[in-house]
């Protein structure tokens, strides 16, 4: 086996920063060497593998290979010569890097015994030994001994033609002097190290150590701007050579400490865009700048703002997303990709990301969203709406994200009802049944299912999509509703299910009762009570009953949605004398005003009026047009006479009911106006006596609307108004309360004070 070719190939992979490929190549080479029985090749490849795992902080993988290498050295009696010492040095360094200092010292002792037999004390091997063991003394806090070893190494290396080793020794010496308190010598050695590295065209792995050492010196001197510069450059060098290692994460921690910044993915992405992306778009794609949305969103902890020191072990850096519609993508997509690829590969020490960054079609970004939102994967909606948008001139992404910011009320309630019912089944019903049967395993699984159900409920109540499972707990940290749910769930799993309280109870005795002797039952009941109270049903914590109430509420809300949709369809078709009115293009206001009214109605009234609308659609009637026509009886009497024959006839009894209702409601509006004058001032005039051709009163508008109701709906509405009047309730106040809440105010007083 040609070991030289293996090493050449390995060097090539390292130069391309392909550490994953290097690992695969070395393991396959080891298999080949073993199958050929080539002991020399086996030892060489084992050494390379151990070195690779040390540099990439994959210590657990390296330990078995260390054992194999040690056995080989002993079996072939290499433990008393230079070749054995070289392998021992590699093993000692691995154990040092992994934190197993006792084993590391033991191997250094073996190496020293071998080197003491060598004829020349001043050779390269001894220098390497002193350099490496100095690091062990550093990590165990013996900095005086570390300095002593490094000075010995320095004396040897100065006699050799080895600039890289000299620079590395200066860097190590700088760090040891710094920790021993000699800042001047620390800086002097760091300067010497960097001078050598920066003079050489080819820089090895230790260049990042020299930069980091100077960063440490600047930190101790409180020269933080320069410390930041050195740390950033060290990060870049380290990533180029070894990727996201333990050393990389430690260095990043130093950078955050001295800079006072938290380098999250979102933060880096926005900085990188502001530094390079913004000018790229505005200078090279100025004709399309308003069609390019920029930001960061989608998969990955960084898009949620959940990236931390642990998650920075892969795909961490700077970079941003650019979203285009299909037409723009076809025009400039490839050119925009090319320009993104030309942006700097590193920024502030962090690599530019290409995975999940770059140029995308909006249609691809939203392709996981199905027509039925109920069936759309929740993680897909979370990925669509997470992150941050840096630029969106035409609102092409912001509008989509706003639309899907959370489920519509009907979908939300459907999901909530399902989760409540399932939580009841898993926690309140099936868990005690499993325990009564002595089925511990099934009981534990049901507790897990119950926890998942509760987490789903908590997300729904807080109006947030659930991200990937591994981020659920992190995403729940700042919940306003059910803020204590995490602690309750942790407590739920603090003990294993215990049958002792169940063995004494016969099934006929516990059936339909709650076994409060069971630790988990009490926590389940507390959680269910908290959920019921959060939903406004404190009288019952049996979640299946709560689910049925939510389901009924959902049917009611769907009726209201259907009523408003049918009215909007009719309103859109109203023909005005002066042309289309601006309000016919303002669905948001229409939606709020109409819903505010129907939210006060009972279910029988809603069902009856929805039937009116459906019948009208089937017969070609437009109830909204008829409403405006009826108003003209008061606002434009002469014009009304011309069209009155075209309107459905009303009986005198219907007219009497309408007039009586209008009188009661006008009185309610008077009372409301006295209590909330600012809010009332934004509404219509109250009485028909104030009508004119351009201003229709509340009373006239109401009469016009009531005139479109069927006799059944009108009768139901009349009873509704009389019941409110007799109980002292004010419909105007009830309706306006719904309105201000839909606009985001807390209550009527809040709106009155802020308007």
N, C-alpha and C positions, 0 to 999 in steps of 0.2 A: 504494500500500500504506500503510495507516494504522499507522505505527510506534508511535503513542501507545497504540493498543489492544493491540498486541503487548506493550508494556512493562507495561500494566495487568494483562494476563493473567499475565505473568511474575511480577510482584509478588505476585499472588494465589497462584501455585504455591509461591513461596518462603515465603510466610507460613504455608503448610500443610506446609512441610518436604518438599515433593514434588520433590526435586532430579532424580530419574530422569525424571519427567514433564516437568520444565522442559527437560531436555536434548532430549527427543524433540520438544517443542514448538518449541524454537529451531532445530533442524536442519530441521524441516519449513518453518518460517518462512523460513529461509535459501534453501531450494529455491524457495519461492514468489517471494521477492524477486529471485532470479537469473532465474527464468522471465519475470518482469515487466520485468526490466532496470532495477530501481529501485536505483541506486547508493547513495543515501543510506540506504535500508533495509538494503542488504547490509552497509554499514559498521557501522550500528548493531547489527545482529544478530551480526555477527562479534565486535564488542566485548563483547556480552553473553555469547556462547559462551566467549570467552577468559576472561572474569571468572568464569564458572561453573566452568570446568575448573581455574582457579587455586584457587578456594575449596575445591574438592573434591579437590585434589591429583591430578587426572588430566592431568598435564602433557603426556604424549605425545600425547594427543588434541588439545591446544591448539596445539602447535607448527606443524602445517600451516596452521591458520587464521591464525596470526601472519604467516606468509609471504604468505598471500593478502591479508591486510589491508594489509601494508606495500606490496605491489605496487599495490593500489588507490589508496592515498594518493599514491604517486609518479605513477601514470598520470593522476590527476586534479589533480595539482599542489597537493596539500593539505599538502605537507610544509614549508610556510613560514607556516602560520597556526594559530590556536588549535585548530581541529577536528583537524588532523593531529597536533598535540602531544598532544591528549587520547588519541588512538588509540595514539600512541607510548608514552605513560605506561602504558597498559594492557598493551602488549607488554613494556615494561621490567619491570613488576611480575611478569608471568608468568615471564620468564626469571630474575628474582631468586628467586621462590618455588621454581623448579625446580632452582636451584643453578648455572645458567649465568651466572655473574657478569660475565664479559667482555662478553657480548652485552647484558646488562642495563645495564652502564655505558655502552656505546656508544649505546644508545637514550636514556639520560638526558642524554648529551652533546648529542644532536640536540634534545631538548626544551629544554635550557638555551639553545641557540642561538636557538630560536624565541621563548622567553619574554624573552630579552634585548632583543628588538625591540619588546616591548610598552611602551606609554606609562606604565603604572602598575606600580611594583614591589610595591606593597602589596596586590595583589588575591588573591582566593581561589586562583587557579591556582598562584601561586608558593608559597603555603602548602602546597597539595597536593603540589607538587613536592618541597619540603624534607622534608615528612613521609615521603614514599615513599622518597626516596633515603637518608634516615636509616636506614631498615630495611636497605637494601643495605650501608651502612657497618656496621651492627650485625652482619650475617651474615658480613661479611669481616673482622670483628674490629677495625675502626677506630672505637672507641666515642667518642673525643674529637671526631672529625669528625661522628659521629652526633648527639652532644649539641649541637654547634654548629649543625647544620642544623635540629634540632628547636627550639632557642631562636629561630631566625629564623622558623620556622613559627608558633611560639607568639605572637611579637610581632605577626604579621599577623592571626592568628585572633582575638586579643583585641579587635581593632577591629571584628570582624564579629559578626553575630548567628548564631553557629553552635555551639551547645552540644555537639552530638555530636562535631564535629570537634575542639573544644577538649578534650573528655574523652579522645578518642583520642590526641591529641598528648601530653597529660599521661601517658597510659599508656606510650606509646613512649619518652618522656623518662625515665620511671621506670626502664625496662629498661636504657636506655643508661647512665644514671648508676650503676645497680647494677653493671654490668659494668666501668665505669670506676673503681669502688671507692668512689664517694660514696654510701654507704648512706643517710645522712640525707636527701639530696636525692631519692634514689630513693623513699623512703617518703613524703616530702612530696608528690611528684608523683602517686604511686599513690593517696594519700588524696584529692587533688583530683579525680582522674579518677573515682574511685568515687562521690564526692559528687555529681558532675554526672549520672552514669549512673543512680544510684539515685533522683535527684530527678525524672528524666524518666520518664514512663509508657512511652513507646516507646523501647526499647533496641535499638541496632543490633548488627551483627556484632562490633564492637570491644569490647563490654562484656566478653566472655569474655577478651579480651587484658588488660583492666584488672584483672580478677580474678586472672588468671594472674600478672600483674606483681606484685600484692600477695603472692601465694603465694610468688613468688621472693624477695621482700624478707623475708618471714617465715622462709623457709628459711635465708637468709644470716644472719639474726639468731638462728637456731636455735630459733625459736618454732614448733616442728613441729606442735603441735595446731592453731594458727591457720593455718599453711601448708596443712594437710590440708583445713580448712574452705574456704579460698579455691580450692584446686585442684578440690575436688569441685563447688563451685558453677560454676567455670569450665568443667569438663567438661560439666555439664548444659547450660549456655548454648551451648557450642560444638556439642554434639550436636543440640540443637533446631534450629540454623540450618544446619549443614553436614553433619551425620552423622559417619560414621567416616572422618575425613580423616587426613592425615599429622600435622597439628597436634593432632588428638584423641589419636593414639597417643603423640605426644611428651609431651603433658600428662599422659596416663595413666602414662607412665614416671616423670615427676616425682612424681606422687602415690604410686606404689609405693615410690619411693626414700625419701620423707620419712615415710611411714606405717609402713614396714617390713612391709607386707602384700603378698601376691601375689593380685591380684584375678582369680582363675580363675572360670569360670562356676559351678562347683560351690560355691565359697566364697561368691560373691555370692548364689546361689540360697538357700543355707541361712541366710545373714544376713537376706535379705529375708523369708523365711518366718518366722524367729524374731521379726523386728520387727513384721510386719504379718499374716502368714498364720495363725500359731498362734492369736492372739486372735480373728481373724475366724471360724475354725472352731469354737473353743470357746465363743464368745459367741453366734454367730448360727446355728450348726448343732450345738448341744450334743447333741441326740438322735441325731445321725448321726456324731459325731466318731470313734467307734471303727470306722466303716465307710469312713473317708476315709484312704487312703494318700497320703503326700506325699513328694516327692523330686524328683530329676532323673535321667532316663535316656532313652535313645533315640538319635536321629540327632544329629550335630553333634560337633565336636571337643571342645566344653566338657563333654559327657557322659562322655568318656573321660579328661578331665583333660589333654588334649593342646592346649588353647587356649594360644596364645602371642601375642606382639606382632604377628606377621604375620597370624594368623587373626582378629584383632580388627578386620578391615576390614568386617565385616557381622554382623548378628544377634548382637551381643554385649551382654550386660547382665545384669539380674537378673530373677527370675521363677522359678516352680516348677510342677511337675506335681501334679495331684490325680487319683487313680485310684479309680473306683467300680465295684462290680459292676452288672450291668444293672438290677436292681431298684432299687437306691439311686439310680442315674443317672436313672431315670425319675421318681423322687420329688423329687430336689433338684438334678439336673444343671443346669437352666437358672438356678435361683436362685444356685447356687454360681458359675456363670460370671459372672453379673451382679455379684456381690460381688467376684470377682477383678478384674473390669474397673474397679471403683471404687477399688481399691488405688492408692496413689500412682504416678504415671507415672515418677517418677525416685527413685532411692535412692542416696545417696552419689555422685551425679554420673552414675550409669548409668541408662539407660532400662529400663523394665519391658518384658520380652519377651512377645509374644503368640504368635509363631510357635513351634510345638513346646512351648508352655507353656500352662497352664490346666487345664481339666477334661476327663478322658478316661474312656472305658469300658475296663475291664480286658480285655474280650473283643476290643476293637479293638487294644489294646496287644500282645496275644498272637496276633493273627490270622495273622501270617506263619509261625507255628510249625505245621508239618504233623504229621500223625500219625506219619509215618516221619521220625525225626530225621536219618537219613542224607541225605535229600533236602531238608531244611530249609536255606535259604540261611544260610551261616555268619554273615554280617553281621547277619542278623535275630536270631540267638542272642546275638551280641555286644551289640546294641542293647538286648536284653531284660535283660541282666545287668550293663551298665556303670553309671556314675554312682553315686549314693548315695541311700539312703532316709532321710528325716528323721523320718518318723512312720509307723507301721503297727501300730496298737493290736491289731488282730485277725490280723495276719500275712497279709493277703490278697495282698499283692505279694511279701513276703519269702519266702513258701512257694513261689511260682512261680519266683522267681529262684534259690532254693536247689535246686529240682528240676532246673532247666536250667543249673546252675552250670558243668557241663561234660558232654560226651557220656558215656553209659554205656560200660562197658568194651568191649562187643561192637562198638558203633558206632565208638568211638575206634580200635579195632584194625583194623576194616574200612577206615576212612579212611587209617590209617597204612600198611597194606599196599598200598593203591592208590597213595598218594603215593610210597612207596619204589620200587614197580615202575616208576612213571612217571619218577622221577628217574634210575633205571638206564637206561631206554630213551633219555631225552633226553640225559643227560650221558655215561654210560659206553658206550653203544652207538652212537647215531645221530650224536652230535657227531664222533667220529673217522671215521665213514663219510663224513660230509659233507666233512670236511677232506681225506680221501683222494681224493675226487672233485674237489677244487678248488672246492667250492661254498661260498664265503665267506659269502654272504648267509644261506643256510640254516644254516650253522654258528653264525652270530651269533644267529639266531632260536632255535636249540636251546639255546644258552647262556642266553638269556632264560627259556626254558621250564624249564630245569634249575634256575635260581635260584628261580623261582616254586615248583617242587616242593620244593626245600630249605626255603624259608620255611614252606610248609605243614607239612612234617615238624617243623620247629622249634616251631611253635605247638602241634602235637599233643603233642609230648614235654613241653612246658611246661604242658599242660593249659589253654590259653587259646584262645578263639575269635579268628579273624582279623577285624579291623575293615575298614573301607573301605580300598582299596588305598593311598590317599595317607597313611594312618597306620600302615602295616605296619612300617616301620623304627622309628618312634617307639615302637610297642608292643613291639618286640623288645629295647629298651634294657636291661631288667633281667632277661633270661632267665637262669635258674639252670642249665638244661641247654643245651648248645651255646652258651655265652656269647660265643665268638669267631666265631660264624657270620657276623655282620655284616662283620667285617674280612675274612674269607675271600671273601665275595661282592663286596665292594668291590674286592679284589685281582683277582677273576675278570674284572672289567670295566675294569681299569686299562690293559689293552693290547688292541688289536684282533687277531682271529685272523690268524695268519701261516702261509703255506703253505710257507715255506722248508724247514722240517724234514720236510715230507711229500713234496716233489717228488723227493727222493732215494730214496724207499722204494716198492718195487713192492707192489701190493695183497697178493700172496701172501706177502710178507715180514712185513707188519704185521698181517695178519688173525689175530685171537686173541691178539695181543700188545698191550702198552701202549707208546705212543710217548712216552717221557719227555723227548724233545726239544721237545715241544709244551708251552709255558708253561701253557696252560689245562688240559691233561690232568692235570698234576701237582696243580693246585689242586682239580680235580674229585675226584681220587683221595683227597686229604687230607680233603676234606669228607665223602666217602663213608665213609672210615675212622672219622672222628669220630662220624658218625651210627651206624655199626655198633657202635662201642664204647659209645656212650651207651645203646644198646638191649641191651647185654650180649652182643654177638656179635663180640668183637674178632678172632676167628679168620678172619673173612671180611668184606671191604668191598664185595663184589659185592651191590648192594642188591636185586636180584631174588631172590637166595637168601634174604636176610634177610626180604624180603616174604613168601616162602612159609612161613618159620618163624612169622612173625607171624600169617599166615592160619591156620596149623595151631593156634596158640595160641588164636585167636579161636573156632575150632570147639570146642576144649576148654572155653573159658570159657562158650560158649553152652550146652554140655551141662550144665555146673554150674548155670547160670541155670535151665535147664529142670527139672533135678532139684529144686532148691530151690522153684521155683514149684509143681511137682506135690506136693511134701511139704507146703507151706503150705496148699494147697487141701484136702488131707486133714486136716491139723492143725486147720484152721478148723472142720471138721465133727465133731471128736472130742466125744463126749458124756460129760461127767464126772458122777460121782454128786452132787457138791456144786454143780453148775452150771458155767457157763462160767468158765474160768480167765483171770486177767489176762494171762498170757503169750500167750494166743490173740489178743490185740489188739496185740501188740508185734512187728511184723514185722521191725523193724530188728535187734533182738537175735537173733531166729530166723535171719534172713538171715546175720548174721555167724557165728553158731555153726555152722550147717550148711555154709556155704562153707568155713570154716576146716578142716573135716574133709575135704571132697571135693577141696580144693586139693592134698591129699597123695596122692590116688589117681592111678593111671595111666589112660590113655585107655581101655584095654580094660575095666577095672573100671567106669568111668563109663558106658560104652556098655551094659554088661550090666545095671547097676542101673537105668538109665533105661528099658531094656526091661522090667524087673520092674515099674516104676511104671506104664508105659503099659498093660501086660497087666492090672495090678490095676484100673486105671481102667475098662478095657473090661469087666471081669467084675464090677464093683461092689464090689471089696474096698477097704478102707481100711487100708493098711499101718501107718499111725501108730496107729490104734486098736488094731490087732493087737499092735503093739509094747508099748503100755501094758498090754494084757491079759496078755501073756507075763510082764511084770515082776511081776504079781500072784502068780505061782507062788512068789516069794520074799518079797514084802512082805505078801500077804494070801492065804495058802495055802487057807483055807476058801472064800473067795470065788472063787478060781481054779478050784476043783473044779467049781463051778456052771457055769462058762462054757467050760471047757477043750474040751468036746466040739464047740463051735461053731468052734473054731480049726482051721486046716489041720493035718493030721498031719505030724509030723517023724519021720524015721528015726533009729535009734540012731546011725548014722554021722554024721548032721547034728549030733546032740546032742554027740557026742564032739568033733567039729571045733570047735563053738561053745565048749565048755568049755576046750579047749586054747588057743584064741585068747584067751579071756577071762583065762586064767591068765597068758599072756605079757603081755597089755596091762596087766593089773593090776600086774605087776612093773614095767613101764615107768612107770606112774603113780607107783608108790612111789619110783622113782629120781628122777622129776621133782619130787615133793613135797619130797624131801630137798634138792634143789638150789634150788628156788624155793618156799619154804614159804608166802610171802604169796599168791602166785598160786594155789597148790594149796588154800589155806584158803578161797578164794572158790569153789572147785569142790565137787563132791559128795564124800561119803565114798568111799573107794576100794573096799572089799571088801564082798561080799554079807553077810558075817557081821555087818555094822553096819546092815543094813536094818531098817526098821520101817515101820509103816503110813503115816507122814508123811515119811519120808526115804529115798529110793531111792539106792543106791550106784552109783558109776561102773561096777562090775563087773556089777551086775544090769541097769542101763540098757543096757550093751553087749550082754549076752546077749539081752535083749528085741529089740534092733535086729537083731542077727545072725539071729534066728529068723525075721525077715520076708524075708530074702534068698532068692532062688531057689537051687537046688543049684549052678548054674553060677556065680552071683555069689559064693556062699559059698566055693566052691573057689578062685576067683580071689583073694578077700580073704584066705583062709588062706595061700596061697602068698606073697602080699604081706607078711603079718605075719612069716612065717618068714624071708623074704629080709631084712627089716629087722633082725630079731633076730640073724641070722647076721652081718650087716655092722656090728652094734653101733649101729644107729640107733634112736632113741627116738621112736615115733609120737606119744606124748603131748606131747613137746617140740616136734615138728614142727607139730602141730595148734595148740598154744597160741601158737607163734610167729606163725602166720597170724592168730590171733585178736587178739593185741595190736597187730599192724600194722594190721589193719582198724579198730581203735579209735584209731589215730593215734600209737602208741608206736613208737620206733625199733627196739627189739628186746626180748627177754625181760628183760634186765638193767635196761633203762630202765623197763619196766613194774613190775618187782619193787621198784625203788627209789622209784617214785612212788606206788604203790598205797596 
